[in-house]
Amino acid sequence: MTRRAPNVTTAAMSIPVVPIDGADFAFAPWSWPFAQERRAEIDAHFAQRRAELPQLWNGRVVLAKGCRIADRRLSGTCFETDFASFLAWRDWGFPDREATNCFAMGALRSSDGAFLLGVMGSHTANAGLVYFPAGTPEPGDIVGGRLDLAGSITREVAEETGLTPDDYASEAGWQAVSAGRRMALMKVLAVPAIASELERKIGAHIARETKPELSGIRIVRGTGDFDPMMPDFVRTFLAHALSRASS
């Protein structure tokens, strides 16, 4: 089943983009009431999604709670849950308001000023959506009792595009884009290659993979390149970043 992103709207572009210097999420084990109280519904929902997408796996993911931004820092706690509970919560429109899906995205920017995004493969839970490399944090991203979002980006960028930290320079700070129960933390990754060269390099990685996470690449040089399959927070960040670059 392909997930459809909403069309570009003025409301989507009004989502605030907040610059922050860093994020600090301490791991605090928590029994998520939503996952406990709706277990039977969650399991049935996951079985249905597995019938549509057989490669879905009910692993473990990390969500956040108590998120707040103060003094240019995002803070809160994080907890572990199963992917089936996360997926149901997301698919049902985030009915529990205590949790937040806080994740990091690697905003790949070429030397000629374009941004490169990937089209999620048909076998993924986000099939067809156009994203920067990203993923819901995993228990392995908990380092020293805290959530390592920079490490999450490094892993996701490598898995999806084949690029390693030797291929790009991470800009200081983050751009936090909050959309309901989703908090996307954008880290600009400057690649010393023009967009067409970078597209070819990532395309070669996709071609080598047996089951690549991406099915294609989108190059964005301006708002005219926006795709309706881009989530609202992605379009918001792009509009903000492109506007700053042209000013």
MARKENU-6883 format. One record per residue (C-alpha): y, x, z. Coordinates in Angstrom, 2 decimals. Layout:
<sites>
<north = Y; east = X; up = Z>
...
</sites>
This chain:
<sites>
<north = 0.00; east = 0.00; up = 0.00>
<north = 3.36; east = 1.50; up = -1.03>
<north = 6.13; east = 1.15; up = 1.54>
<north = 9.43; east = -0.02; up = 0.06>
<north = 12.71; east = 1.42; up = 1.26>
<north = 15.72; east = -0.90; up = 1.44>
<north = 18.31; east = -0.75; up = -1.31>
<north = 21.41; east = 1.39; up = -0.80>
<north = 23.94; east = -0.65; up = 1.18>
<north = 27.30; east = -0.09; up = 2.80>
<north = 25.66; east = -0.75; up = 6.16>
<north = 23.18; east = 2.06; up = 5.61>
<north = 25.99; east = 4.48; up = 4.84>
<north = 27.76; east = 3.52; up = 8.09>
<north = 25.03; east = 5.10; up = 10.24>
<north = 26.74; east = 7.88; up = 12.20>
<north = 25.95; east = 11.54; up = 11.59>
<north = 26.47; east = 13.53; up = 14.78>
<north = 26.54; east = 17.34; up = 14.77>
<north = 24.66; east = 18.87; up = 17.70>
<north = 23.91; east = 22.42; up = 18.77>
<north = 20.36; east = 21.76; up = 19.94>
<north = 17.80; east = 19.36; up = 21.41>
<north = 15.88; east = 19.53; up = 24.67>
<north = 12.90; east = 17.25; up = 25.26>
<north = 10.74; east = 17.96; up = 28.30>
<north = 7.14; east = 16.79; up = 28.05>
<north = 6.41; east = 14.07; up = 30.63>
<north = 2.96; east = 12.39; up = 30.39>
<north = 3.41; east = 8.63; up = 30.21>
<north = 1.09; east = 5.68; up = 29.65>
<north = 3.00; east = 3.74; up = 26.99>
<north = 2.85; east = 0.03; up = 27.97>
<north = 3.10; east = -1.06; up = 24.32>
<north = -0.05; east = 0.91; up = 23.44>
<north = -1.95; east = -0.47; up = 26.43>
<north = -0.90; east = -4.11; up = 26.30>
<north = -1.38; east = -4.58; up = 22.53>
<north = -4.48; east = -2.41; up = 22.12>
<north = -6.60; east = -5.00; up = 20.32>
<north = -3.82; east = -5.86; up = 17.85>
<north = -3.10; east = -2.19; up = 17.26>
<north = -6.73; east = -1.38; up = 16.55>
<north = -7.00; east = -4.30; up = 14.12>
<north = -3.82; east = -3.21; up = 12.36>
<north = -5.06; east = 0.34; up = 12.03>
<north = -8.38; east = -0.84; up = 10.62>
<north = -6.48; east = -2.80; up = 7.98>
<north = -4.28; east = 0.20; up = 7.11>
<north = -7.38; east = 2.43; up = 6.93>
<north = -8.92; east = 0.00; up = 4.45>
<north = -5.81; east = 0.48; up = 2.28>
<north = -5.45; east = 4.22; up = 2.92>
<north = -8.86; east = 5.68; up = 3.84>
<north = -7.43; east = 9.13; up = 4.59>
<north = -5.38; east = 7.91; up = 7.56>
<north = -6.52; east = 9.63; up = 10.74>
<north = -5.92; east = 8.41; up = 14.27>
<north = -4.75; east = 11.72; up = 15.70>
<north = -2.21; east = 12.34; up = 18.41>
<north = 1.57; east = 12.29; up = 18.00>
<north = 4.59; east = 12.81; up = 20.23>
<north = 7.39; east = 10.26; up = 20.71>
<north = 10.57; east = 10.45; up = 22.77>
<north = 12.26; east = 8.30; up = 25.37>
<north = 15.56; east = 8.32; up = 27.20>
<north = 17.42; east = 9.97; up = 24.31>
<north = 21.09; east = 10.77; up = 24.87>
<north = 23.70; east = 13.02; up = 23.27>
<north = 26.21; east = 14.77; up = 25.51>
<north = 28.16; east = 18.01; up = 25.09>
<north = 26.71; east = 18.44; up = 21.59>
<north = 23.13; east = 18.41; up = 22.86>
<north = 20.40; east = 15.80; up = 22.43>
<north = 18.13; east = 15.42; up = 25.44>
<north = 15.36; east = 13.21; up = 26.79>
<north = 11.66; east = 13.33; up = 27.55>
<north = 8.66; east = 13.13; up = 25.26>
<north = 5.14; east = 11.78; up = 25.60>
<north = 1.88; east = 11.79; up = 23.68>
<north = 0.23; east = 8.74; up = 22.12>
<north = -2.23; east = 7.92; up = 19.36>
<north = -1.17; east = 7.59; up = 15.73>
<north = -2.53; east = 4.03; up = 15.50>
<north = -0.12; east = 2.87; up = 18.21>
<north = 2.79; east = 4.69; up = 16.58>
<north = 1.95; east = 3.24; up = 13.16>
<north = 1.73; east = -0.33; up = 14.47>
<north = 5.00; east = 0.08; up = 16.40>
<north = 6.72; east = 1.35; up = 13.26>
<north = 5.18; east = -1.20; up = 10.88>
<north = 6.06; east = -4.07; up = 13.23>
<north = 9.74; east = -3.10; up = 13.35>
<north = 9.76; east = -1.06; up = 16.60>
<north = 9.25; east = -3.97; up = 19.03>
<north = 9.18; east = -1.72; up = 22.11>
<north = 12.70; east = -0.44; up = 22.84>
<north = 11.77; east = 2.31; up = 25.32>
<north = 10.35; east = 4.72; up = 22.75>
<north = 12.17; east = 6.60; up = 19.99>
<north = 10.68; east = 8.23; up = 16.92>
<north = 12.57; east = 11.53; up = 17.09>
<north = 11.63; east = 13.95; up = 14.31>
<north = 13.05; east = 16.97; up = 12.49>
<north = 13.65; east = 17.22; up = 8.74>
<north = 14.09; east = 20.38; up = 6.69>
<north = 17.02; east = 19.68; up = 4.34>
<north = 16.30; east = 22.13; up = 1.54>
<north = 19.49; east = 23.17; up = -0.23>
<north = 19.45; east = 25.36; up = -3.32>
<north = 21.91; east = 28.16; up = -4.10>
<north = 23.68; east = 25.91; up = -6.62>
<north = 24.36; east = 23.26; up = -3.99>
<north = 21.63; east = 20.70; up = -4.72>
<north = 19.28; east = 19.17; up = -2.16>
<north = 15.56; east = 18.90; up = -2.89>
<north = 13.38; east = 16.13; up = -1.49>
<north = 9.73; east = 15.22; up = -1.93>
<north = 8.02; east = 12.00; up = -3.01>
<north = 5.29; east = 11.19; up = -0.50>
<north = 1.80; east = 11.02; up = -1.95>
<north = -0.05; east = 7.74; up = -2.49>
<north = -2.64; east = 8.59; up = 0.19>
<north = -0.04; east = 8.99; up = 2.99>
<north = 1.32; east = 6.43; up = 5.45>
<north = 4.73; east = 6.76; up = 3.76>
<north = 3.49; east = 6.49; up = 0.19>
<north = 6.28; east = 6.53; up = -2.37>
<north = 9.14; east = 7.22; up = 0.02>
<north = 11.50; east = 10.08; up = -0.80>
<north = 12.03; east = 12.42; up = 2.15>
<north = 12.96; east = 15.89; up = 3.17>
<north = 9.91; east = 17.76; up = 4.53>
<north = 9.21; east = 16.21; up = 7.93>
<north = 6.55; east = 14.75; up = 10.15>
<north = 6.10; east = 13.01; up = 13.47>
<north = 5.80; east = 15.76; up = 16.11>
<north = 2.30; east = 16.67; up = 17.27>
<north = 0.96; east = 17.89; up = 20.64>
<north = 0.88; east = 21.41; up = 19.17>
<north = 4.69; east = 21.22; up = 18.98>
<north = 4.87; east = 21.18; up = 22.78>
<north = 5.61; east = 24.80; up = 23.71>
<north = 6.25; east = 25.80; up = 27.30>
<north = 6.48; east = 22.16; up = 28.34>
<north = 9.17; east = 21.35; up = 25.76>
<north = 9.23; east = 19.91; up = 22.26>
<north = 9.72; east = 22.62; up = 19.63>
<north = 11.41; east = 20.76; up = 16.78>
<north = 12.29; east = 23.95; up = 14.91>
<north = 8.60; east = 24.84; up = 14.90>
<north = 7.76; east = 21.35; up = 13.64>
<north = 10.05; east = 21.91; up = 10.66>
<north = 8.50; east = 25.30; up = 9.88>
<north = 5.03; east = 23.73; up = 9.81>
<north = 5.97; east = 20.68; up = 7.76>
<north = 7.97; east = 22.65; up = 5.19>
<north = 5.05; east = 25.05; up = 4.70>
<north = 2.49; east = 22.25; up = 4.41>
<north = 4.49; east = 20.15; up = 1.97>
<north = 6.27; east = 22.77; up = -0.15>
<north = 4.55; east = 26.12; up = 0.47>
<north = 7.87; east = 27.65; up = 1.58>
<north = 7.91; east = 29.91; up = 4.64>
<north = 10.83; east = 31.14; up = 6.78>
<north = 11.03; east = 34.18; up = 4.49>
<north = 12.08; east = 31.82; up = 1.67>
<north = 15.11; east = 30.23; up = 3.36>
<north = 17.81; east = 30.70; up = 5.98>
<north = 18.11; east = 28.02; up = 8.68>
<north = 21.72; east = 27.05; up = 9.29>
<north = 22.91; east = 26.87; up = 12.89>
<north = 22.89; east = 23.50; up = 14.61>
<north = 21.56; east = 20.12; up = 13.54>
<north = 22.84; east = 16.86; up = 12.14>
<north = 21.53; east = 13.94; up = 14.19>
<north = 21.19; east = 10.65; up = 12.32>
<north = 20.24; east = 7.69; up = 14.50>
<north = 18.93; east = 4.51; up = 12.86>
<north = 17.59; east = 2.04; up = 15.40>
<north = 14.53; east = 3.53; up = 17.11>
<north = 14.49; east = 6.48; up = 14.68>
<north = 16.35; east = 9.70; up = 15.36>
<north = 16.28; east = 12.13; up = 12.44>
<north = 17.40; east = 15.68; up = 13.20>
<north = 18.44; east = 17.38; up = 9.97>
<north = 18.31; east = 21.17; up = 9.72>
<north = 19.82; east = 22.59; up = 6.53>
<north = 17.56; east = 25.26; up = 5.02>
<north = 19.47; east = 27.36; up = 2.47>
<north = 17.21; east = 28.71; up = -0.27>
<north = 18.50; east = 31.64; up = -2.41>
<north = 17.30; east = 30.05; up = -5.66>
<north = 18.79; east = 27.49; up = -8.01>
<north = 17.41; east = 23.96; up = -7.89>
<north = 15.34; east = 24.20; up = -11.08>
<north = 13.63; east = 27.40; up = -9.87>
<north = 12.95; east = 25.88; up = -6.46>
<north = 11.55; east = 22.74; up = -8.08>
<north = 9.15; east = 24.86; up = -10.13>
<north = 8.04; east = 26.82; up = -7.07>
<north = 7.34; east = 23.71; up = -5.02>
<north = 5.67; east = 22.06; up = -8.03>
<north = 3.31; east = 25.02; up = -8.32>
<north = 2.37; east = 24.62; up = -4.66>
<north = 1.69; east = 20.91; up = -5.16>
<north = -0.49; east = 21.69; up = -8.18>
<north = -2.59; east = 24.17; up = -6.17>
<north = -3.30; east = 21.73; up = -3.34>
<north = -6.47; east = 19.63; up = -3.36>
<north = -4.74; east = 16.78; up = -1.51>
<north = -1.00; east = 17.53; up = -1.60>
<north = 1.26; east = 15.57; up = 0.70>
<north = 3.85; east = 15.29; up = -2.07>
<north = 3.45; east = 13.76; up = -5.52>
<north = 6.76; east = 14.99; up = -6.91>
<north = 10.25; east = 16.41; up = -6.29>
<north = 13.70; east = 14.83; up = -6.47>
<north = 16.86; east = 16.90; up = -6.99>
<north = 20.08; east = 15.42; up = -5.57>
<north = 23.43; east = 16.80; up = -6.68>
<north = 25.49; east = 13.68; up = -6.00>
<north = 25.23; east = 10.07; up = -4.86>
<north = 24.30; east = 9.08; up = -8.43>
<north = 20.96; east = 10.79; up = -7.81>
<north = 20.10; east = 8.59; up = -4.84>
<north = 16.75; east = 6.83; up = -5.08>
<north = 16.08; east = 3.36; up = -3.58>
<north = 12.94; east = 4.88; up = -2.04>
<north = 15.07; east = 7.11; up = 0.17>
<north = 15.24; east = 5.73; up = 3.74>
<north = 18.70; east = 4.80; up = 4.99>
<north = 19.02; east = 7.81; up = 7.29>
<north = 18.23; east = 10.19; up = 4.41>
<north = 20.89; east = 8.65; up = 2.18>
<north = 23.35; east = 8.72; up = 5.07>
<north = 22.82; east = 12.43; up = 5.66>
<north = 23.05; east = 13.22; up = 1.95>
<north = 26.28; east = 11.27; up = 1.53>
<north = 27.74; east = 13.08; up = 4.54>
<north = 26.61; east = 16.56; up = 3.41>
<north = 27.70; east = 16.09; up = -0.21>
<north = 31.07; east = 14.76; up = 0.87>
<north = 31.65; east = 17.79; up = 3.09>
<north = 30.61; east = 20.17; up = 0.33>
<north = 33.10; east = 18.66; up = -2.12>
<north = 36.04; east = 18.56; up = 0.28>
</sites>
